[in-house]
């Protein structure tokens, strides 16, 4: 259920008003990150970006399941053994994740890290895994077996072998945290693009919002639609970045946590809402749910919008998409 680097493009112009901008492109959390800040002076913009970058480095050390010394790894190593006291930040991240799990009926699930990876998305892969293997691969995925103790700030995974991971929400979480600390340090406007999980605040220029381009799933590099982004997050999940074709059927990397099968009948889902972490969690969930059920979910959530492209290239918009979200030429 990991969100790979997906093409949500930021269209940047230099600010045309009396402020200065500074940008940094780097690699964090295994993905391409970019930080852009606008502030009264270039020095202030540079400081804001530096502090935003450092914040993400700090968070990566906390949530990485690849780092054996991270809090997340310690929780996973003690699955089925004992609750583990964690930082308030990690505790709250898992707590919010469980709320998304509840809203999506378990389609979003941070215990997805427990999956026994029977799928291989190497382009040379030629066989669909055995159906029994596929079913058993998700046996340990169940958010209801994540036990939180708010008084002690502990996390306990009930079943031995369970794991939590933040591939489907971690970059959105990091983007929001970077945004917050950049604002605290003088960035009057800016953008954090965390491997395609993008949040923007303020204005690009005195008269214009930031503009975010959504890729055409069938033509890499082509922008299908542009979105004016004022104080919002935009996250896209798609089937075109990592997939394998077997007997003429495309199987994408986005796996349903309850069945073990790759999600079908969708090309891309873009979520627009005030928070990148929430958008991150919902984008993959809606992709798995499909256009009908996924859009029904989004239309029940206040302040959350979606743009869906299904496998037949049919375009779906949630109820309150603003009229100025225009298709680009």
C-alpha positions as CSV (number, residue, x, y, z in Angstrom):
1,X,0.0,0.0,0.0
2,X,3.0,2.2,-0.4
3,X,2.7,5.5,-2.3
4,X,5.5,5.7,-4.8
5,X,6.8,8.9,-6.2
6,X,3.9,10.1,-8.3
7,X,3.8,13.0,-10.7
8,X,2.2,15.9,-9.1
9,X,4.0,18.8,-10.7
10,X,4.6,22.2,-9.1
11,X,4.6,25.0,-11.6
12,X,6.9,27.7,-10.0
13,X,7.5,31.2,-11.1
14,X,9.7,33.7,-9.3
15,X,7.7,35.9,-7.0
16,X,6.7,39.2,-8.6
17,X,6.3,41.1,-5.3
18,X,8.6,42.4,-2.7
19,X,9.7,39.1,-1.2
20,X,12.4,36.6,-2.0
21,X,12.3,32.8,-2.6
22,X,14.7,29.9,-2.0
23,X,14.4,26.3,-3.0
24,X,16.1,23.0,-2.2
25,X,15.8,19.7,-4.0
26,X,17.0,16.6,-2.2
27,X,16.4,12.9,-1.4
28,X,14.6,11.9,1.8
29,X,12.6,8.9,2.8
30,X,13.7,7.2,-0.4
31,X,11.9,9.9,-2.4
32,X,12.6,13.2,-4.2
33,X,11.8,16.1,-1.8
34,X,11.7,19.8,-2.7
35,X,11.3,22.7,-0.3
36,X,10.4,26.2,-1.5
37,X,10.0,29.2,0.8
38,X,9.1,32.8,0.1
39,X,10.0,35.3,2.8
40,X,10.8,39.0,3.2
41,X,14.5,38.3,2.5
42,X,16.4,35.5,0.8
43,X,18.3,34.8,4.0
44,X,15.0,34.2,5.8
45,X,13.7,32.0,3.0
46,X,16.9,30.0,3.1
47,X,16.7,29.5,6.9
48,X,13.1,28.4,6.6
49,X,14.0,25.8,4.0
50,X,17.0,24.6,6.0
51,X,14.9,24.1,9.1
52,X,12.1,22.3,7.1
53,X,14.7,19.9,5.7
54,X,16.2,19.2,9.1
55,X,12.7,18.5,10.5
56,X,12.1,15.8,7.8
57,X,15.4,14.2,8.6
58,X,14.4,14.0,12.2
59,X,11.0,12.5,11.4
60,X,12.6,9.9,9.1
61,X,14.7,8.7,12.0
62,X,11.6,8.2,14.0
63,X,9.3,6.5,11.5
64,X,11.6,4.6,9.2
65,X,11.1,0.8,9.4
66,X,14.4,0.4,7.6
67,X,16.4,2.0,10.4
68,X,16.9,-0.7,13.1
69,X,17.2,2.1,15.7
70,X,14.0,3.9,15.0
71,X,11.0,3.9,17.3
72,X,8.9,2.1,14.6
73,X,11.5,-0.7,14.3
74,X,11.4,-1.2,18.1
75,X,7.6,-1.4,18.1
76,X,7.8,-4.0,15.3
77,X,10.5,-6.1,17.0
78,X,8.3,-6.4,20.1
79,X,5.1,-7.4,18.3
80,X,3.3,-10.0,20.3
81,X,5.7,-9.5,23.2
82,X,5.2,-6.2,24.9
83,X,3.9,-2.6,24.5
84,X,6.6,-0.1,23.6
85,X,6.7,3.5,24.9
86,X,7.1,5.9,22.0
87,X,7.3,9.6,21.5
88,X,4.1,11.6,21.5
89,X,4.6,12.4,17.8
90,X,4.7,8.7,16.8
91,X,1.8,7.9,19.1
92,X,-0.4,10.6,17.6
93,X,0.6,9.6,14.0
94,X,-0.6,6.0,14.6
95,X,-3.7,7.3,16.4
96,X,-4.6,9.4,13.3
97,X,-3.8,6.5,11.1
98,X,-6.2,4.3,12.9
99,X,-8.9,6.9,12.4
100,X,-8.4,6.7,8.6
101,X,-8.5,2.9,8.9
102,X,-11.9,3.2,10.6
103,X,-13.2,5.6,7.9
104,X,-12.0,3.4,5.1
105,X,-13.1,0.2,6.7
106,X,-9.5,-1.1,6.9
107,X,-8.6,-0.3,3.3
108,X,-6.0,2.1,4.7
109,X,-3.9,0.2,7.3
110,X,-0.4,0.9,8.7
111,X,-0.1,-2.7,9.6
112,X,0.2,-3.3,5.9
113,X,3.9,-3.5,6.5
114,X,3.2,-7.1,7.8
115,X,2.5,-8.3,4.2
116,X,4.4,-11.3,3.0
117,X,5.5,-9.9,-0.4
118,X,4.5,-12.5,-2.9
119,X,4.1,-10.0,-5.8
120,X,7.2,-9.1,-7.8
121,X,6.8,-5.9,-9.9
122,X,10.0,-6.5,-11.8
123,X,9.2,-6.2,-15.5
124,X,10.6,-9.7,-16.2
125,X,8.1,-11.3,-13.8
126,X,5.8,-13.6,-15.8
127,X,3.6,-15.5,-13.3
128,X,0.8,-14.5,-11.1
129,X,1.4,-15.8,-7.5
130,X,-0.6,-18.8,-6.2
131,X,-4.0,-17.7,-4.9
132,X,-3.3,-19.5,-1.6
133,X,-0.1,-17.6,-1.2
134,X,-1.8,-14.3,-2.0
135,X,-4.5,-14.9,0.6
136,X,-2.0,-15.9,3.3
137,X,0.2,-12.9,2.5
138,X,-2.2,-10.5,4.2
139,X,-3.0,-12.7,7.3
140,X,-1.3,-10.4,9.8
141,X,-2.7,-7.1,8.4
142,X,-5.3,-5.9,10.8
143,X,-5.4,-2.3,12.3
144,X,-7.7,-3.6,15.1
145,X,-4.7,-5.5,16.5
146,X,-2.8,-2.3,17.1
147,X,-3.3,-1.4,20.7
148,X,-2.7,2.2,21.9
149,X,-2.4,3.3,25.5
150,X,-2.8,7.1,25.7
151,X,-1.9,7.3,29.3
152,X,1.5,5.6,28.9
153,X,1.9,6.6,25.1
154,X,2.6,2.9,24.3
155,X,2.0,1.0,21.1
156,X,1.5,-2.8,21.1
157,X,1.1,-5.1,18.1
158,X,-1.0,-8.1,19.3
159,X,0.3,-10.7,16.9
160,X,3.9,-11.8,16.6
161,X,5.2,-10.9,13.1
162,X,3.0,-7.9,12.8
163,X,4.6,-4.7,11.6
164,X,3.6,-1.1,11.1
165,X,5.0,1.1,8.4
166,X,4.2,4.6,7.0
167,X,4.8,4.2,3.3
168,X,1.2,5.4,2.6
169,X,1.1,8.3,5.0
170,X,4.7,9.1,6.1
171,X,5.6,11.6,3.3
172,X,2.4,13.5,3.8
173,X,3.0,13.6,7.5
174,X,6.6,14.9,6.9
175,X,5.3,17.5,4.4
176,X,2.9,18.9,6.9
177,X,5.5,19.0,9.7
178,X,8.0,20.8,7.4
179,X,5.4,23.3,6.4
180,X,4.5,24.1,10.0
181,X,8.1,24.7,11.0
182,X,8.8,26.7,7.9
183,X,5.9,29.0,8.6
184,X,7.1,29.4,12.2
185,X,10.5,30.4,10.8
186,X,9.3,33.2,8.5
187,X,8.1,31.5,5.3
188,X,5.1,33.6,4.4
189,X,4.3,31.2,1.6
190,X,5.8,28.1,0.1
191,X,5.5,24.6,-1.1
192,X,6.8,21.2,0.2
193,X,6.7,18.4,-2.3
194,X,7.4,15.1,-0.6
195,X,7.8,12.7,-3.4
196,X,4.5,13.8,-4.9
197,X,2.7,14.5,-1.7
198,X,2.5,18.2,-2.0
199,X,1.3,21.0,0.3
200,X,1.2,24.7,-0.5
201,X,0.5,27.8,1.5
202,X,0.3,31.5,0.8
203,X,0.6,32.9,-2.7
204,X,3.2,32.3,-5.5
205,X,3.0,36.0,-6.3
206,X,1.0,39.0,-5.3
207,X,-1.9,38.1,-7.6
208,X,-1.5,34.4,-8.3
209,X,-1.8,31.1,-6.3
210,X,0.6,28.3,-6.6
211,X,-0.3,26.1,-9.6
212,X,-0.1,22.3,-9.4
213,X,-0.2,20.1,-12.5
214,X,-1.6,16.6,-12.5
215,X,0.0,14.2,-15.0
216,X,-1.9,12.5,-17.8
217,X,-1.6,8.8,-16.8
218,X,-1.1,7.7,-20.4
219,X,1.5,10.3,-21.4
220,X,4.4,10.7,-19.0
221,X,5.4,14.3,-18.6
222,X,2.1,15.7,-20.0
223,X,0.0,17.8,-17.6
224,X,-3.7,16.8,-17.9
225,X,-5.0,19.4,-15.5
226,X,-3.8,22.4,-13.5
227,X,-5.0,23.2,-10.0
228,X,-4.7,26.5,-8.3
229,X,-3.5,25.6,-4.8
230,X,-4.2,28.0,-2.0
231,X,-3.4,26.6,1.5
232,X,-4.1,23.0,0.5
233,X,-2.5,19.6,-0.1
234,X,-2.6,17.7,-3.4
235,X,-1.6,14.0,-3.5
236,X,-1.9,11.5,-6.4
237,X,-1.8,7.7,-6.4
238,X,-1.5,6.0,-9.8
239,X,-1.0,2.7,-11.5
240,X,1.6,3.9,-14.1
241,X,4.7,4.2,-12.0
242,X,5.2,0.6,-10.9
243,X,3.4,-2.3,-12.5
244,X,4.0,-5.6,-14.2
245,X,2.1,-7.1,-17.3
246,X,1.3,-10.8,-17.1
247,X,-0.6,-12.5,-19.9
248,X,-1.7,-9.1,-21.2
249,X,-3.1,-7.9,-17.8
250,X,-1.4,-5.0,-16.0
251,X,-1.0,-5.5,-12.2
252,X,-0.1,-2.3,-10.3
253,X,1.9,-2.1,-7.1
254,X,-1.1,-0.9,-5.0
255,X,-2.3,-4.0,-3.1
256,X,-5.6,-4.4,-1.4
257,X,-4.7,-5.1,2.3
258,X,-7.7,-7.5,2.7
259,X,-7.3,-9.6,-0.4
260,X,-3.6,-9.4,-1.3
261,X,-4.5,-8.6,-4.9
262,X,-3.4,-5.5,-6.8
263,X,-6.1,-2.9,-7.2
264,X,-7.8,-2.9,-10.6
265,X,-9.9,-0.6,-12.9
266,X,-8.2,2.7,-11.9
267,X,-5.4,4.8,-13.4
268,X,-5.1,7.7,-10.9
269,X,-6.6,9.3,-7.9
270,X,-5.8,12.8,-6.8
271,X,-6.9,14.1,-3.4
272,X,-7.2,17.8,-2.6
273,X,-7.7,18.7,1.0
274,X,-6.2,21.0,3.7
275,X,-3.8,18.4,5.0
276,X,-1.2,16.4,3.1
277,X,-1.1,13.5,5.7
278,X,-4.8,12.9,5.3
279,X,-4.6,13.3,1.5
280,X,-1.8,10.7,1.4
281,X,-3.8,8.2,3.4
282,X,-7.0,8.7,1.3
283,X,-5.4,8.7,-2.2
284,X,-4.3,5.0,-2.0
285,X,-7.6,4.1,-0.2
286,X,-9.7,5.6,-2.9
287,X,-7.6,3.9,-5.6
288,X,-8.3,0.5,-4.0
289,X,-12.0,1.2,-3.4
290,X,-12.6,2.2,-7.0
291,X,-14.4,5.1,-8.6
292,X,-17.9,4.5,-7.3
293,X,-17.2,3.5,-3.7
294,X,-14.2,5.7,-3.5
295,X,-16.0,8.8,-4.6
296,X,-18.9,8.0,-2.4
297,X,-16.5,8.1,0.5
298,X,-14.9,11.4,-0.5
299,X,-18.3,13.0,-1.0
300,X,-19.0,12.3,2.7
301,X,-15.9,14.0,4.0
302,X,-16.0,17.7,4.6
303,X,-13.2,19.7,2.9
304,X,-11.9,16.7,0.9
305,X,-12.1,16.6,-2.9
306,X,-11.0,14.0,-5.5
307,X,-10.3,13.7,-9.2
308,X,-10.4,10.1,-10.4
309,X,-9.4,8.6,-13.8
310,X,-10.5,5.0,-14.2
311,X,-9.1,2.4,-16.5
312,X,-11.5,3.5,-19.3
313,X,-10.1,7.1,-19.1
314,X,-13.4,8.3,-17.6
315,X,-12.9,11.3,-15.4
316,X,-14.8,11.7,-12.1
317,X,-14.9,14.8,-9.9
318,X,-16.2,15.0,-6.4
319,X,-19.2,17.2,-5.6
320,X,-17.5,20.4,-4.7
321,X,-14.5,20.6,-7.0
322,X,-14.0,24.3,-7.7
323,X,-15.0,25.4,-11.2
324,X,-11.5,26.9,-11.8
325,X,-9.8,23.5,-11.8
326,X,-9.3,23.6,-15.5
327,X,-8.0,21.1,-18.0
328,X,-4.8,22.2,-19.5
329,X,-4.0,22.2,-23.2
